Amino acid sequence: MDLRHLRYFVAVAEEEHFGRAAERLHIVQPALSMQIRSLEEELGGSLFQRTSRRVVLTEAGSILLADARRLLAQADRVRSDVQRSLKGEIGSVRIGFVGSAVYGGELIDDLRRFRQLYPEVEVHLDEVPPQQLAEALLNGELDVTYGPSVFLASDSRFRAERVGRWPLAVAVADDHPLASKRRVSARDLQAEQIILPVTEKDGEGSVATVRAILGDDVRIIESASSTTALFAMVAAGLGVAVIPAVLSRMAMPGLSMRPLSGVSNFAELVRLSRADETSGAVRAYMDCARSLKGAPAFKPRTTSDH
């Protein structure tokens, strides 16, 4: 007994006539009669009482009708859910991000547009240390990430697109001597203690960026787990931080931001996804985000770029 048999059976039961049921099903009447006989043989008894004008359900047929309608409705729901999932209309998208994605507006713009087009998809957001984003994506813990390009190596398993690019700035405490300057130079930072956004190995990510600007002798003393934690540490006078200038939009008591002058370095924000993504909802999110701004493909650095 399969779904086709049940659909044929329900049509005959509701029409009470083989000819009308055949027209409804768009098949010829002899084929419909054969399918009903096959179903009755499989079940071991008659489902209809046949007369010259109509057919009437037997007691067994009445029992089958209620269950057949329920099973067919369930099958239709399953088919609809699967089709909607493939189209990205339902499902979930797990997004990991760093602070600059929020304050630059890129993540917010993408989310607003996606919510308008796919209101039933669940979206989960999590601020994640940038050096963990790529691994979480490959492990299946996240579906899309927004993070700095300095943590990306060339990997064919990723699809990377640059969505933001900003000059650098310096975050200092309000009572720090550098807070009185309109702009801060790399030379001004030579004697400062630098706080990094995350814990890293020497030569990776932000460490490489800071050393490229300030030299290998720069004093890196602390690290923070998030943008908020980083700024709290700076505002408390524990050190200073080199940050994407877009984070200057963030206000916090005791904190000052100053442009970093005399350097050619930029902070880049990259939206990352899996190259072989199979989730309809995730593919829909990425298509939506790409159509919003037409983000260019980003070529991650290779080991030789250090």
Contacts in CASP RR format, 6 or more apart in sequence:
PFRMAT RR
TARGET T0000
AUTHOR 0000-0000-0000
METHOD contacts of the structure
MODEL  1
MDLRHLRYFVAVAEEEHFGRAAERLHIVQPALSMQIRSLEEELGGSLFQR
TSRRVVLTEAGSILLADARRLLAQADRVRSDVQRSLKGEIGSVRIGFVGS
AVYGGELIDDLRRFRQLYPEVEVHLDEVPPQQLAEALLNGELDVTYGPSV
FLASDSRFRAERVGRWPLAVAVADDHPLASKRRVSARDLQAEQIILPVTE
KDGEGSVATVRAILGDDVRIIESASSTTALFAMVAAGLGVAVIPAVLSRM
AMPGLSMRPLSGVSNFAELVRLSRADETSGAVRAYMDCARSLKGAPAFKP
RTTSDH
1 39 0 8 1.000
1 42 0 8 1.000
1 43 0 8 1.000
3 71 0 8 1.000
3 72 0 8 1.000
3 75 0 8 1.000
4 35 0 8 1.000
5 35 0 8 1.000
5 38 0 8 1.000
5 39 0 8 1.000
5 42 0 8 1.000
6 68 0 8 1.000
6 71 0 8 1.000
6 72 0 8 1.000
7 25 0 8 1.000
7 72 0 8 1.000
8 21 0 8 1.000
8 25 0 8 1.000
8 32 0 8 1.000
8 35 0 8 1.000
8 36 0 8 1.000
8 39 0 8 1.000
9 36 0 8 1.000
9 39 0 8 1.000
9 47 0 8 1.000
9 64 0 8 1.000
9 65 0 8 1.000
9 68 0 8 1.000
10 65 0 8 1.000
10 68 0 8 1.000
10 69 0 8 1.000
10 72 0 8 1.000
11 21 0 8 1.000
11 24 0 8 1.000
11 25 0 8 1.000
11 32 0 8 1.000
12 18 0 8 1.000
12 21 0 8 1.000
12 32 0 8 1.000
12 36 0 8 1.000
12 48 0 8 1.000
12 55 0 8 1.000
13 48 0 8 1.000
13 57 0 8 1.000
13 61 0 8 1.000
13 65 0 8 1.000
14 21 0 8 1.000
15 21 0 8 1.000
15 24 0 8 1.000
16 54 0 8 1.000
16 55 0 8 1.000
16 56 0 8 1.000
17 53 0 8 1.000
17 54 0 8 1.000
17 55 0 8 1.000
18 29 0 8 1.000
18 32 0 8 1.000
18 33 0 8 1.000
18 36 0 8 1.000
18 55 0 8 1.000
19 29 0 8 1.000
19 32 0 8 1.000
21 32 0 8 1.000
22 28 0 8 1.000
22 29 0 8 1.000
22 31 0 8 1.000
22 32 0 8 1.000
25 32 0 8 1.000
36 47 0 8 1.000
36 48 0 8 1.000
39 47 0 8 1.000
40 46 0 8 1.000
40 47 0 8 1.000
43 60 0 8 1.000
43 64 0 8 1.000
45 60 0 8 1.000
46 58 0 8 1.000
46 60 0 8 1.000
47 57 0 8 1.000
47 58 0 8 1.000
47 60 0 8 1.000
47 61 0 8 1.000
47 64 0 8 1.000
48 55 0 8 1.000
48 56 0 8 1.000
48 57 0 8 1.000
48 58 0 8 1.000
48 61 0 8 1.000
49 55 0 8 1.000
49 56 0 8 1.000
49 57 0 8 1.000
49 58 0 8 1.000
57 65 0 8 1.000
81 90 0 8 1.000
84 90 0 8 1.000
85 91 0 8 1.000
85 280 0 8 1.000
85 281 0 8 1.000
86 280 0 8 1.000
87 280 0 8 1.000
87 284 0 8 1.000
88 118 0 8 1.000
88 121 0 8 1.000
88 279 0 8 1.000
88 280 0 8 1.000
88 281 0 8 1.000
88 283 0 8 1.000
88 284 0 8 1.000
89 118 0 8 1.000
89 120 0 8 1.000
89 121 0 8 1.000
89 281 0 8 1.000
89 284 0 8 1.000
90 120 0 8 1.000
90 121 0 8 1.000
90 281 0 8 1.000
91 120 0 8 1.000
91 121 0 8 1.000
91 122 0 8 1.000
91 279 0 8 1.000
91 280 0 8 1.000
91 281 0 8 1.000
92 121 0 8 1.000
92 122 0 8 1.000
92 123 0 8 1.000
92 124 0 8 1.000
92 281 0 8 1.000
93 114 0 8 1.000
93 121 0 8 1.000
93 122 0 8 1.000
93 123 0 8 1.000
93 124 0 8 1.000
93 143 0 8 1.000
93 144 0 8 1.000
93 279 0 8 1.000
93 281 0 8 1.000
93 282 0 8 1.000
93 285 0 8 1.000
94 124 0 8 1.000
94 126 0 8 1.000
94 141 0 8 1.000
94 142 0 8 1.000
94 143 0 8 1.000
94 144 0 8 1.000
95 107 0 8 1.000
95 123 0 8 1.000
95 124 0 8 1.000
95 125 0 8 1.000
95 126 0 8 1.000
95 142 0 8 1.000
95 143 0 8 1.000
95 144 0 8 1.000
95 145 0 8 1.000
95 146 0 8 1.000
96 125 0 8 1.000
96 126 0 8 1.000
96 127 0 8 1.000
96 128 0 8 1.000
96 133 0 8 1.000
96 136 0 8 1.000
96 142 0 8 1.000
96 144 0 8 1.000
96 145 0 8 1.000
96 146 0 8 1.000
97 107 0 8 1.000
97 125 0 8 1.000
97 126 0 8 1.000
97 127 0 8 1.000
97 128 0 8 1.000
97 145 0 8 1.000
97 146 0 8 1.000
97 147 0 8 1.000
98 127 0 8 1.000
98 128 0 8 1.000
98 130 0 8 1.000
98 133 0 8 1.000
98 146 0 8 1.000
98 147 0 8 1.000
98 148 0 8 1.000
98 197 0 8 1.000
98 227 0 8 1.000
98 269 0 8 1.000
99 127 0 8 1.000
99 226 0 8 1.000
99 227 0 8 1.000
99 247 0 8 1.000
100 147 0 8 1.000
100 148 0 8 1.000
100 166 0 8 1.000
100 227 0 8 1.000
100 244 0 8 1.000
100 246 0 8 1.000
100 247 0 8 1.000
100 267 0 8 1.000
100 269 0 8 1.000
101 107 0 8 1.000
101 146 0 8 1.000
101 147 0 8 1.000
101 269 0 8 1.000
102 108 0 8 1.000
103 246 0 8 1.000
103 247 0 8 1.000
103 249 0 8 1.000
103 250 0 8 1.000
104 164 0 8 1.000
104 166 0 8 1.000
104 246 0 8 1.000
104 249 0 8 1.000
104 269 0 8 1.000
106 146 0 8 1.000
106 163 0 8 1.000
106 164 0 8 1.000
106 269 0 8 1.000
106 271 0 8 1.000
107 146 0 8 1.000
109 292 0 8 1.000
109 293 0 8 1.000
110 271 0 8 1.000
110 285 0 8 1.000
110 288 0 8 1.000
110 289 0 8 1.000
110 292 0 8 1.000
111 123 0 8 1.000
113 288 0 8 1.000
113 289 0 8 1.000
113 292 0 8 1.000
114 121 0 8 1.000
114 123 0 8 1.000
114 284 0 8 1.000
114 285 0 8 1.000
114 288 0 8 1.000
114 289 0 8 1.000
115 123 0 8 1.000
117 284 0 8 1.000
117 288 0 8 1.000
118 281 0 8 1.000
118 284 0 8 1.000
118 285 0 8 1.000
118 288 0 8 1.000
121 281 0 8 1.000
121 284 0 8 1.000
121 285 0 8 1.000
126 142 0 8 1.000
127 226 0 8 1.000
127 227 0 8 1.000
128 136 0 8 1.000
128 142 0 8 1.000
128 145 0 8 1.000
129 197 0 8 1.000
129 198 0 8 1.000
129 199 0 8 1.000
129 225 0 8 1.000
129 226 0 8 1.000
130 147 0 8 1.000
130 148 0 8 1.000
130 151 0 8 1.000
130 197 0 8 1.000
130 198 0 8 1.000
130 205 0 8 1.000
131 151 0 8 1.000
131 198 0 8 1.000
131 199 0 8 1.000
131 200 0 8 1.000
131 204 0 8 1.000
131 205 0 8 1.000
133 142 0 8 1.000
133 145 0 8 1.000
133 147 0 8 1.000
133 151 0 8 1.000
133 272 0 8 1.000
134 145 0 8 1.000
134 151 0 8 1.000
134 152 0 8 1.000
134 155 0 8 1.000
134 158 0 8 1.000
134 272 0 8 1.000
136 142 0 8 1.000
136 145 0 8 1.000
137 143 0 8 1.000
137 144 0 8 1.000
137 145 0 8 1.000
137 158 0 8 1.000
137 272 0 8 1.000
137 273 0 8 1.000
137 274 0 8 1.000
138 157 0 8 1.000
138 274 0 8 1.000
143 273 0 8 1.000
143 274 0 8 1.000
143 277 0 8 1.000
143 279 0 8 1.000
143 282 0 8 1.000
143 285 0 8 1.000
144 271 0 8 1.000
144 272 0 8 1.000
144 273 0 8 1.000
144 282 0 8 1.000
144 285 0 8 1.000
144 286 0 8 1.000
145 271 0 8 1.000
145 272 0 8 1.000
145 273 0 8 1.000
146 163 0 8 1.000
146 269 0 8 1.000
146 270 0 8 1.000
146 271 0 8 1.000
146 272 0 8 1.000
147 269 0 8 1.000
147 270 0 8 1.000
147 271 0 8 1.000
147 272 0 8 1.000
148 205 0 8 1.000
148 206 0 8 1.000
148 244 0 8 1.000
148 267 0 8 1.000
148 268 0 8 1.000
148 269 0 8 1.000
148 270 0 8 1.000
149 160 0 8 1.000
149 162 0 8 1.000
149 268 0 8 1.000
149 269 0 8 1.000
149 270 0 8 1.000
149 298 0 8 1.000
149 300 0 8 1.000
149 301 0 8 1.000
150 205 0 8 1.000
150 206 0 8 1.000
150 208 0 8 1.000
150 209 0 8 1.000
150 268 0 8 1.000
150 301 0 8 1.000
151 204 0 8 1.000
151 205 0 8 1.000
152 158 0 8 1.000
152 160 0 8 1.000
152 270 0 8 1.000
152 272 0 8 1.000
152 298 0 8 1.000
152 300 0 8 1.000
152 301 0 8 1.000
153 300 0 8 1.000
153 301 0 8 1.000
153 302 0 8 1.000
153 303 0 8 1.000
154 299 0 8 1.000
154 300 0 8 1.000
154 301 0 8 1.000
154 302 0 8 1.000
155 300 0 8 1.000
156 275 0 8 1.000
157 274 0 8 1.000
157 275 0 8 1.000
157 276 0 8 1.000
158 272 0 8 1.000
158 273 0 8 1.000
158 274 0 8 1.000
158 275 0 8 1.000
158 300 0 8 1.000
159 272 0 8 1.000
159 273 0 8 1.000
159 274 0 8 1.000
159 275 0 8 1.000
159 286 0 8 1.000
159 297 0 8 1.000
160 270 0 8 1.000
160 271 0 8 1.000
160 272 0 8 1.000
160 297 0 8 1.000
160 298 0 8 1.000
160 299 0 8 1.000
160 300 0 8 1.000
161 270 0 8 1.000
161 271 0 8 1.000
161 272 0 8 1.000
161 290 0 8 1.000
161 295 0 8 1.000
161 296 0 8 1.000
161 297 0 8 1.000
161 298 0 8 1.000
162 268 0 8 1.000
162 269 0 8 1.000
162 270 0 8 1.000
162 271 0 8 1.000
162 295 0 8 1.000
162 296 0 8 1.000
162 297 0 8 1.000
162 298 0 8 1.000
163 269 0 8 1.000
163 270 0 8 1.000
163 271 0 8 1.000
163 289 0 8 1.000
163 293 0 8 1.000
163 295 0 8 1.000
164 268 0 8 1.000
164 269 0 8 1.000
165 266 0 8 1.000
165 267 0 8 1.000
165 268 0 8 1.000
165 269 0 8 1.000
166 244 0 8 1.000
166 245 0 8 1.000
166 246 0 8 1.000
166 266 0 8 1.000
166 267 0 8 1.000
166 269 0 8 1.000
167 245 0 8 1.000
167 259 0 8 1.000
167 260 0 8 1.000
167 266 0 8 1.000
167 267 0 8 1.000
168 213 0 8 1.000
168 242 0 8 1.000
168 243 0 8 1.000
168 244 0 8 1.000
168 245 0 8 1.000
168 260 0 8 1.000
168 263 0 8 1.000
168 265 0 8 1.000
168 266 0 8 1.000
168 267 0 8 1.000
169 242 0 8 1.000
169 243 0 8 1.000
169 244 0 8 1.000
169 245 0 8 1.000
169 247 0 8 1.000
169 248 0 8 1.000
169 257 0 8 1.000
169 258 0 8 1.000
169 259 0 8 1.000
169 260 0 8 1.000
170 178 0 8 1.000
170 184 0 8 1.000
170 189 0 8 1.000
170 240 0 8 1.000
170 241 0 8 1.000
170 242 0 8 1.000
170 243 0 8 1.000
170 257 0 8 1.000
170 258 0 8 1.000
170 259 0 8 1.000
170 260 0 8 1.000
171 230 0 8 1.000
171 231 0 8 1.000
171 234 0 8 1.000
171 240 0 8 1.000
171 241 0 8 1.000
171 243 0 8 1.000
171 247 0 8 1.000
171 255 0 8 1.000
171 256 0 8 1.000
171 257 0 8 1.000
172 178 0 8 1.000
172 179 0 8 1.000
172 184 0 8 1.000
172 234 0 8 1.000
172 239 0 8 1.000
172 240 0 8 1.000
172 255 0 8 1.000
172 256 0 8 1.000
172 257 0 8 1.000
172 258 0 8 1.000
173 179 0 8 1.000
173 234 0 8 1.000
173 235 0 8 1.000
173 236 0 8 1.000
173 237 0 8 1.000
173 239 0 8 1.000
173 254 0 8 1.000
173 255 0 8 1.000
173 256 0 8 1.000
174 235 0 8 1.000
174 254 0 8 1.000
174 255 0 8 1.000
174 256 0 8 1.000
175 254 0 8 1.000
176 237 0 8 1.000
176 240 0 8 1.000
176 256 0 8 1.000
178 184 0 8 1.000
178 188 0 8 1.000
178 192 0 8 1.000
178 240 0 8 1.000
178 258 0 8 1.000
179 256 0 8 1.000
179 258 0 8 1.000
181 188 0 8 1.000
181 258 0 8 1.000
182 258 0 8 1.000
182 259 0 8 1.000
183 258 0 8 1.000
183 259 0 8 1.000
183 260 0 8 1.000
183 261 0 8 1.000
184 258 0 8 1.000
184 259 0 8 1.000
184 260 0 8 1.000
184 261 0 8 1.000
185 260 0 8 1.000
185 261 0 8 1.000
185 262 0 8 1.000
186 213 0 8 1.000
186 214 0 8 1.000
186 260 0 8 1.000
186 262 0 8 1.000
186 263 0 8 1.000
189 213 0 8 1.000
189 214 0 8 1.000
189 218 0 8 1.000
189 240 0 8 1.000
189 242 0 8 1.000
190 214 0 8 1.000
190 218 0 8 1.000
192 219 0 8 1.000
192 239 0 8 1.000
192 240 0 8 1.000
193 219 0 8 1.000
193 220 0 8 1.000
193 221 0 8 1.000
193 222 0 8 1.000
193 238 0 8 1.000
193 239 0 8 1.000
193 240 0 8 1.000
194 210 0 8 1.000
194 214 0 8 1.000
194 218 0 8 1.000
194 219 0 8 1.000
194 220 0 8 1.000
194 221 0 8 1.000
194 239 0 8 1.000
194 240 0 8 1.000
194 241 0 8 1.000
194 242 0 8 1.000
195 220 0 8 1.000
195 221 0 8 1.000
195 222 0 8 1.000
195 223 0 8 1.000
195 224 0 8 1.000
195 230 0 8 1.000
195 233 0 8 1.000
195 234 0 8 1.000
195 238 0 8 1.000
195 239 0 8 1.000
195 240 0 8 1.000
195 241 0 8 1.000
196 206 0 8 1.000
196 207 0 8 1.000
196 210 0 8 1.000
196 220 0 8 1.000
196 222 0 8 1.000
196 223 0 8 1.000
196 224 0 8 1.000
196 230 0 8 1.000
196 241 0 8 1.000
197 206 0 8 1.000
197 223 0 8 1.000
197 224 0 8 1.000
197 226 0 8 1.000
197 227 0 8 1.000
197 230 0 8 1.000
197 241 0 8 1.000
197 243 0 8 1.000
198 206 0 8 1.000
198 223 0 8 1.000
198 224 0 8 1.000
198 225 0 8 1.000
199 223 0 8 1.000
200 206 0 8 1.000
200 207 0 8 1.000
200 223 0 8 1.000
201 207 0 8 1.000
203 211 0 8 1.000
203 306 0 8 1.000
206 242 0 8 1.000
207 220 0 8 1.000
208 306 0 8 1.000
209 242 0 8 1.000
209 265 0 8 1.000
210 218 0 8 1.000
210 220 0 8 1.000
210 242 0 8 1.000
211 218 0 8 1.000
212 265 0 8 1.000
213 242 0 8 1.000
213 260 0 8 1.000
213 263 0 8 1.000
213 265 0 8 1.000
221 238 0 8 1.000
221 239 0 8 1.000
222 233 0 8 1.000
222 238 0 8 1.000
222 239 0 8 1.000
224 230 0 8 1.000
224 232 0 8 1.000
224 233 0 8 1.000
227 247 0 8 1.000
227 250 0 8 1.000
230 241 0 8 1.000
230 243 0 8 1.000
231 241 0 8 1.000
231 247 0 8 1.000
231 250 0 8 1.000
231 252 0 8 1.000
231 255 0 8 1.000
232 252 0 8 1.000
233 239 0 8 1.000
234 240 0 8 1.000
234 241 0 8 1.000
234 255 0 8 1.000
235 252 0 8 1.000
235 253 0 8 1.000
235 254 0 8 1.000
235 255 0 8 1.000
242 260 0 8 1.000
243 257 0 8 1.000
243 267 0 8 1.000
244 267 0 8 1.000
244 269 0 8 1.000
245 257 0 8 1.000
245 259 0 8 1.000
245 260 0 8 1.000
245 267 0 8 1.000
246 267 0 8 1.000
247 257 0 8 1.000
248 257 0 8 1.000
268 298 0 8 1.000
270 298 0 8 1.000
270 300 0 8 1.000
271 286 0 8 1.000
271 289 0 8 1.000
271 295 0 8 1.000
273 282 0 8 1.000
273 286 0 8 1.000
274 282 0 8 1.000
277 283 0 8 1.000
277 286 0 8 1.000
289 295 0 8 1.000
END
